[in-house]
Amino acid sequence: MSGPARDPKVAGTIRTRRLYFLFFTSHIGWSDNPVLEGMSLTECNWIFACYLIHLSYGNNIYCKTLRVETLKEYLKAAASLVSQFSSHKGDPRRDNPTTSKLAHCIDSV
């Protein structure tokens, strides 16, 4: 995950996607732990897989079907939120935070 967005429009999109992840965690009853603090990496992987399924059914900002690349950007924004505000080191979308491959449960969705 790279540094801050250079374009205000891109920064606004990332912010909106992060807020939508917070809405998702609240919607499923995890409003007391929206950044997945204290959860194992495997639990985070499964939560992100559930979030991906939620998004793919049209439950997103515009309420329409999204392209695969857009879904990946939603996940990236949520992962950056979780890694920024929790004790998770590295990318919580990955089985091993040091690799570039997504977790199996996310990749299979």
FENJOMO-V619783 format. One record per backbone hydrogen bond with DSSP energy under -1.0 kcal/mol. NH is the residue of the N-H (numbers start at 0). CO is the residue of the C=O. If there is no record, write none. Layout:
BEGIN
nh=NH co=CO
nh=NH co=CO
END
This chain:
BEGIN
nh=10 co=6
nh=11 co=7
nh=12 co=8
nh=13 co=9
nh=14 co=10
nh=15 co=11
nh=16 co=12
nh=17 co=13
nh=18 co=14
nh=19 co=15
nh=20 co=16
nh=21 co=17
nh=22 co=18
nh=23 co=19
nh=24 co=20
nh=25 co=21
nh=26 co=22
nh=27 co=23
nh=28 co=25
nh=29 co=24
nh=32 co=29
nh=35 co=32
nh=38 co=35
nh=43 co=39
nh=44 co=40
nh=45 co=41
nh=46 co=42
nh=47 co=43
nh=48 co=44
nh=49 co=45
nh=50 co=46
nh=51 co=47
nh=52 co=48
nh=53 co=49
nh=54 co=50
nh=55 co=51
nh=56 co=52
nh=57 co=54
nh=58 co=53
nh=59 co=57
nh=70 co=66
nh=71 co=67
nh=72 co=68
nh=73 co=69
nh=74 co=70
nh=75 co=71
nh=76 co=72
nh=77 co=73
nh=78 co=74
nh=79 co=75
nh=80 co=76
nh=81 co=77
nh=82 co=78
nh=83 co=79
nh=84 co=80
nh=93 co=90
nh=98 co=95
nh=102 co=92
nh=106 co=102
nh=107 co=103
nh=108 co=105
END
